[in-house]
Every structure is written in C-alpha cells, then in structure tokens.
Amino acid sequence: MSKGRFYYRNKNKKRNQEQAQNVAKVLSSGKAKPEDLLRPIEDLQLSERTYNALKAGRVSKLADLACRTMQQMYRIQNIGKKNLIEISKALAKFDVAFAEDNSQSQQNNRNNNNKNTPNQQNRQKDNRGENASLNNYLSKIYEGMTINEILMGKRERPPHEKAERPPLTETSLVKFCRKGKWGYKDWKGNVVIPPTYEEAFGFYEERGCVEKDGKLGYIDRKNNLVIDYQYDCATSFSEGLASVTIGEKSGYIDTDGNKVIDFIYDIATPFCDGKAVVRADDRWGVLNRQTLEVFWR
C-alpha cells in the first residue's frame, strides 16, 4: 500500500508541475487577463449538459480549462468533440484558450526548423533553452499550488477538503430545462415551478434566481416575484446575501432585495465560510460576512 501511495503522490506532483507551467505560459502570453482566468465557468454561458459535465469533472474556473489541452479534456466524462467546440468558442470571448499540446507543438517546431536558416535555428535553440530554464524555475515556485493560489499570489497551500454535494430533502427544489425554458422540480421529480424562464439558478435560502427578458430577479417557492428583474448578473443566495451586478459594478443584497453593500466592486463572489473575494480598482480583497469589511491584498 505504501508503494501505491508513493506512486500517486509523485503522479499528482507531476500534474501540478505541468499545470503550473501551463498557467505561466497563459499569463506570459499577455492575451488572457488574470481576472478573466478567475472567472467562474458560469460566465461562459454553456449548455446545461456541458456545464454539468465540467462541474462533475471539478472544473470551476476558466483557469482550470486554460491548464488543460484538448486531449486532456477528453478524460472528463461526457465531454466530446461538440462540447469542446462549444467551450472553445466561449473561451475565445475572454481571449482564453486550451493549453497547447506539447507533442503537437514539438512536431510543429521540428517542421519549422527544417525550413529555417542556420542563424534562425541557432536563435530558436537559445530560446528553447531559456524557456526550459524559465519553466523549471516556475515549476519549483508553484509546485503543489492550486490554480487560484498561483493567480492570487498565495505561497502556502491550505489543506484540501473534498466538498460534498448536500443530499436532496423534501424541501429541495432542482432546476430543469424543457424546450429551452427553465423551471424547478421537487425532490421526487414533480414540477413545482413550470419552465417559463430563460435561465434559472440553484434554489437556495427560499429564493431562486431566474432570468426574464435579459434581466435577472428572484422568486420564492410559490413562483412569486419577490425581487424585481433589474440585474445584469446575479448569483444564488449564500449566507443571507447574493452578489448582483448592474452595468459593470457589483454589490450585495439581502433576501428581500435590500441593498446591503453598495455597487462599488468590479468583481464580487458569493460568500463561503464567512468570506467572499472582491475586486475594485485593480485590487483584490477578502470581504468579511460579519463585519462587511474588506481585507485588501
């Protein structure tokens, strides 16, 4: 058993090094912005089937996609060629793309080298040596770190706890899609709220976030509109508050629609364990749920 654990530990270590190298390449290219890499995959507006497959494969942010090659994406269950085409088109909106396959890249380099002059070949050899040294250096720095930690500049890896999806209960409502419209069913599969919405999100804290005519609002269990359709972007409620966006600025509201935190942030994530990540004026910070104060990095 010890040999098995040692093998998988080394395998995970190698995978982290490869991901660190891929993240370094994405950041050094200058095409994708760090804040775009931190976007949740919900921003890609994928089909429900593709979205669920990515979530099941533990893909939550654009950075998780940028660190994988298209060949590696096939390892995620229920991801096929059509799904990859859909994801690629959605990523292109944020200047993000899948990582380049090393074997294909090496083959292309060999083909190009055969066509180049001796001086060009010498310069390419020097560049390859410099890139290899840089990748090795970055791999040592980022070894054992997650994608979020690399992008946020964290240097210590916290203990990882596997998040388990809460089981369905008699009070659970689950969204479903029928003929392009969204609604909700109860835990037995009975339709509780008919599919009339353009989009629907998870039903939490007695509120469901739904879209109508391009705007987002919130309904209760009886399908009554409790918070009007006025937001350009919104999230499900968490710890009594929901992050909502009007125009280009985000803030937080309570379950009655009252503004709790002004719309001053460029990015505002849902609360988790009393904390939320926010961004304003090119600065990242952590918002405390109890004090509503921000610790700026």
C-alpha positions as CSV (number, residue, x, y, z in Angstrom):
1,M,0.0,0.0,0.0
2,S,2.9,2.4,0.7
3,K,4.2,1.9,-2.8
4,G,0.8,2.8,-4.2
5,R,0.5,5.9,-2.2
6,F,4.1,6.9,-3.2
7,Y,3.2,6.4,-6.8
8,Y,0.1,8.5,-6.8
9,R,1.8,11.2,-4.8
10,N,4.5,11.5,-7.4
11,K,1.9,11.4,-10.2
12,N,-0.1,14.3,-8.6
13,K,3.2,16.2,-8.1
14,K,4.0,15.9,-11.8
15,R,0.5,17.0,-12.7
16,N,0.8,20.1,-10.5
17,Q,4.1,21.0,-12.2
18,E,2.5,20.7,-15.7
19,Q,-0.4,22.9,-14.6
20,A,2.0,25.5,-13.2
21,Q,3.9,25.6,-16.5
22,N,0.7,26.0,-18.5
23,V,-0.6,28.8,-16.2
24,A,2.8,30.5,-16.6
25,K,2.5,30.3,-20.4
26,V,-1.0,31.7,-20.4
27,L,0.0,34.7,-18.1
28,S,3.2,35.4,-20.0
29,S,1.4,35.4,-23.4
30,G,-0.4,38.6,-22.2
31,K,-3.6,37.6,-24.1
32,A,-5.7,36.5,-21.1
33,K,-6.1,38.8,-18.1
34,P,-5.7,37.2,-14.6
35,E,-9.2,38.4,-13.7
36,D,-10.7,36.6,-16.7
37,L,-8.9,33.4,-15.7
38,L,-10.5,33.7,-12.3
39,R,-14.0,33.9,-13.8
40,P,-16.4,31.0,-12.9
41,I,-17.4,28.8,-15.8
42,E,-20.9,30.1,-15.4
43,D,-19.7,33.2,-17.2
44,L,-19.2,31.1,-20.4
45,Q,-23.0,30.5,-20.6
46,L,-22.6,26.9,-21.7
47,S,-25.4,24.4,-22.4
48,E,-26.6,22.6,-19.3
49,R,-25.1,19.3,-20.4
50,T,-21.6,20.8,-21.0
51,Y,-21.8,22.8,-17.8
52,N,-22.8,19.7,-15.7
53,A,-20.0,17.6,-17.2
54,L,-17.4,20.3,-16.3
55,K,-18.7,20.6,-12.8
56,A,-18.6,16.8,-12.3
57,G,-15.0,16.9,-13.6
58,R,-14.2,19.6,-10.9
59,V,-13.8,22.4,-13.4
60,S,-15.0,25.6,-11.8
61,K,-12.9,28.4,-13.3
62,L,-11.6,29.4,-16.7
63,A,-8.1,28.8,-15.4
64,D,-9.0,25.1,-14.9
65,L,-9.7,25.0,-18.7
66,A,-6.6,27.0,-19.7
67,C,-4.4,24.5,-18.0
68,R,-5.7,21.5,-19.9
69,T,-5.0,20.5,-23.5
70,M,-7.9,19.5,-25.7
71,Q,-6.7,15.9,-25.4
72,Q,-6.8,16.1,-21.6
73,M,-10.4,17.4,-21.8
74,Y,-11.5,14.1,-23.3
75,R,-10.6,12.5,-19.9
76,I,-13.6,14.3,-18.4
77,Q,-16.7,12.1,-18.5
78,N,-19.3,13.1,-21.1
79,I,-17.0,15.7,-22.8
80,G,-16.8,15.1,-26.5
81,K,-15.8,17.0,-29.6
82,K,-19.0,19.0,-29.8
83,N,-18.6,20.1,-26.2
84,L,-15.0,21.1,-26.8
85,I,-16.1,23.2,-29.8
86,E,-18.7,24.9,-27.7
87,I,-16.2,25.6,-24.8
88,S,-13.5,26.9,-27.2
89,K,-15.9,29.4,-28.7
90,A,-17.0,30.6,-25.3
91,L,-13.4,30.9,-24.0
92,A,-12.4,33.0,-27.1
93,K,-14.7,35.8,-25.8
94,F,-12.2,36.3,-22.9
95,D,-9.1,35.6,-25.0
96,V,-8.6,32.3,-23.2
97,A,-7.8,29.0,-25.0
98,F,-6.9,25.5,-24.1
99,A,-3.2,24.7,-23.4
100,E,-1.2,23.7,-26.4
101,D,-0.4,20.0,-26.7
102,N,3.3,19.5,-26.1
103,S,3.7,16.7,-28.6
104,Q,1.9,18.7,-31.4
105,S,4.0,21.8,-30.5
106,Q,7.2,19.9,-30.7
107,Q,6.2,18.4,-34.1
108,N,5.4,21.9,-35.5
109,N,8.7,23.2,-34.2
110,R,10.6,20.4,-35.9
111,N,8.8,21.1,-39.2
112,N,9.6,24.8,-38.9
113,N,13.2,24.2,-38.0
114,N,13.7,22.3,-41.2
115,K,12.6,25.3,-43.2
116,N,14.7,27.9,-41.2
117,T,18.1,29.2,-42.0
118,P,21.1,28.2,-39.7
119,N,21.0,31.5,-37.9
120,Q,17.3,31.2,-37.2
121,Q,17.8,27.7,-35.9
122,N,20.5,28.8,-33.5
123,R,18.3,31.6,-32.2
124,Q,15.5,29.1,-31.7
125,K,17.8,26.7,-29.8
126,D,18.8,29.6,-27.5
127,N,15.1,30.5,-26.9
128,R,14.2,26.9,-26.2
129,G,17.0,26.7,-23.6
130,E,15.8,29.9,-22.0
131,N,12.1,28.8,-22.0
132,A,13.1,25.4,-20.4
133,S,15.0,27.2,-17.7
134,L,12.1,29.6,-17.0
135,N,9.6,26.7,-16.9
136,N,11.7,24.7,-14.5
137,Y,12.1,27.8,-12.3
138,L,8.3,28.5,-12.3
139,S,7.6,24.8,-11.6
140,K,9.7,24.9,-8.5
141,I,8.0,28.1,-7.3
142,Y,4.4,26.9,-8.0
143,E,4.9,23.3,-7.0
144,G,1.9,21.9,-5.0
145,M,-0.2,25.0,-5.5
146,T,-3.7,25.2,-7.0
147,I,-4.6,27.5,-9.9
148,N,-6.3,30.0,-7.7
149,E,-3.3,30.2,-5.4
150,I,-1.0,30.8,-8.3
151,L,-3.1,33.6,-9.7
152,M,-3.8,35.2,-6.3
153,G,-0.1,35.1,-5.3
154,K,-0.5,32.8,-2.3
155,R,2.6,30.9,-1.3
156,E,1.2,28.3,1.2
157,R,-1.2,25.6,0.2
158,P,-4.1,25.1,2.7
159,P,-5.3,21.6,3.5
160,H,-7.8,20.4,0.9
161,E,-11.2,19.2,1.9
162,K,-13.5,17.5,-0.5
163,A,-16.7,19.4,-0.9
164,E,-19.7,17.1,-0.9
165,R,-23.0,18.0,-2.6
166,P,-25.8,18.2,0.0
167,P,-28.3,15.3,-0.4
168,L,-31.8,16.1,-1.6
169,T,-34.5,16.6,1.0
170,E,-38.3,17.1,1.0
171,T,-37.7,20.9,0.8
172,S,-35.2,20.7,-2.1
173,L,-36.0,22.3,-5.5
174,V,-34.0,21.3,-8.5
175,K,-33.9,23.3,-11.7
176,F,-34.7,21.6,-15.1
177,C,-34.9,22.6,-18.7
178,R,-37.7,21.8,-21.2
179,K,-37.8,23.2,-24.8
180,G,-35.2,25.8,-23.9
181,K,-37.1,27.1,-20.9
182,W,-36.2,26.6,-17.2
183,G,-38.3,25.7,-14.1
184,Y,-38.0,23.7,-10.9
185,K,-39.0,20.3,-9.7
186,D,-39.2,18.8,-6.1
187,W,-37.0,16.0,-4.8
188,K,-39.4,13.4,-6.3
189,G,-39.3,14.9,-9.8
190,N,-42.7,16.6,-9.7
191,V,-42.9,20.0,-11.5
192,V,-43.3,22.7,-8.8
193,I,-42.5,25.8,-10.9
194,P,-43.2,25.4,-14.7
195,P,-40.4,26.0,-17.2
196,T,-41.1,29.6,-18.3
197,Y,-37.7,31.3,-17.6
198,E,-34.8,32.0,-20.0
199,E,-32.4,30.8,-17.3
200,A,-32.6,29.6,-13.7
201,F,-30.0,29.0,-11.0
202,G,-29.9,26.9,-7.8
203,F,-32.7,27.5,-5.3
204,Y,-31.2,28.5,-2.0
205,E,-32.4,30.2,1.1
206,E,-36.0,30.2,-0.1
207,R,-35.0,32.2,-3.2
208,G,-34.4,31.2,-6.9
209,C,-32.5,33.4,-9.3
210,V,-34.2,33.5,-12.7
211,E,-33.9,35.4,-15.9
212,K,-36.6,37.1,-18.0
213,D,-36.2,39.4,-20.9
214,G,-32.4,39.5,-20.4
215,K,-32.7,40.7,-16.7
216,L,-32.3,38.7,-13.5
217,G,-34.6,38.6,-10.5
218,Y,-35.6,36.3,-7.6
219,I,-38.7,34.2,-7.0
220,D,-40.0,32.3,-3.9
221,R,-41.2,28.7,-3.7
222,K,-44.7,29.7,-4.9
223,N,-43.3,31.3,-8.0
224,N,-44.0,34.8,-6.7
225,L,-41.6,37.5,-7.9
226,V,-40.0,38.9,-4.7
227,I,-37.1,40.8,-6.2
228,D,-37.7,42.5,-9.5
229,Y,-35.9,41.8,-12.8
230,Q,-33.2,44.5,-12.7
231,Y,-29.8,42.9,-12.6
232,D,-27.4,42.2,-15.5
233,C,-25.7,39.4,-13.5
234,A,-26.6,37.7,-10.2
235,T,-25.8,34.6,-8.1
236,S,-27.8,32.4,-5.7
237,F,-28.1,33.5,-2.1
238,S,-25.4,32.3,0.3
239,E,-25.2,33.2,4.0
240,G,-28.1,35.6,3.6
241,L,-26.6,37.7,0.8
242,A,-26.4,37.5,-3.0
243,S,-23.9,39.1,-5.3
244,V,-25.7,41.1,-8.0
245,T,-24.4,43.4,-10.9
246,I,-25.9,46.4,-12.6
247,G,-23.9,47.6,-15.5
248,E,-20.3,47.0,-14.7
249,K,-20.4,47.3,-10.9
250,S,-21.4,44.6,-8.3
251,G,-22.7,44.7,-4.8
252,Y,-24.8,42.6,-2.4
253,I,-28.5,42.4,-1.5
254,D,-30.5,40.5,1.2
255,T,-33.3,38.1,0.6
256,D,-35.8,41.0,0.5
257,G,-33.9,42.8,-2.2
258,N,-32.5,45.5,0.1
259,K,-29.0,46.8,-0.8
260,V,-26.6,45.8,1.9
261,I,-23.3,46.6,0.2
262,D,-23.1,49.4,-2.5
263,F,-22.3,48.6,-6.1
264,I,-18.6,49.5,-5.9
265,Y,-16.9,46.3,-7.0
266,D,-15.7,45.2,-10.4
267,I,-15.9,41.5,-9.2
268,A,-17.8,40.1,-6.2
269,T,-18.1,36.4,-5.5
270,P,-20.7,34.6,-3.3
271,F,-19.9,34.1,0.4
272,C,-18.4,30.8,1.5
273,D,-17.5,30.2,5.2
274,G,-18.0,33.8,6.0
275,K,-15.7,35.1,3.3
276,A,-16.1,36.5,-0.3
277,V,-13.5,37.6,-2.8
278,V,-13.9,41.1,-4.3
279,R,-12.0,43.3,-6.7
280,A,-12.0,47.1,-7.1
281,D,-9.6,49.5,-8.8
282,D,-7.2,46.6,-9.7
283,R,-7.0,45.5,-6.1
284,W,-8.2,42.1,-4.7
285,G,-9.6,41.7,-1.3
286,V,-11.5,39.4,1.1
287,L,-14.9,40.6,2.3
288,N,-15.9,39.5,5.9
289,R,-19.5,38.5,6.2
290,Q,-19.9,39.6,9.8
291,T,-18.2,42.9,9.7
292,L,-18.7,43.6,6.0
293,E,-15.1,45.0,6.0
294,V,-12.6,44.2,3.3
295,F,-9.0,43.0,3.9
296,W,-7.1,44.3,0.8
297,R,-4.1,42.4,-0.5
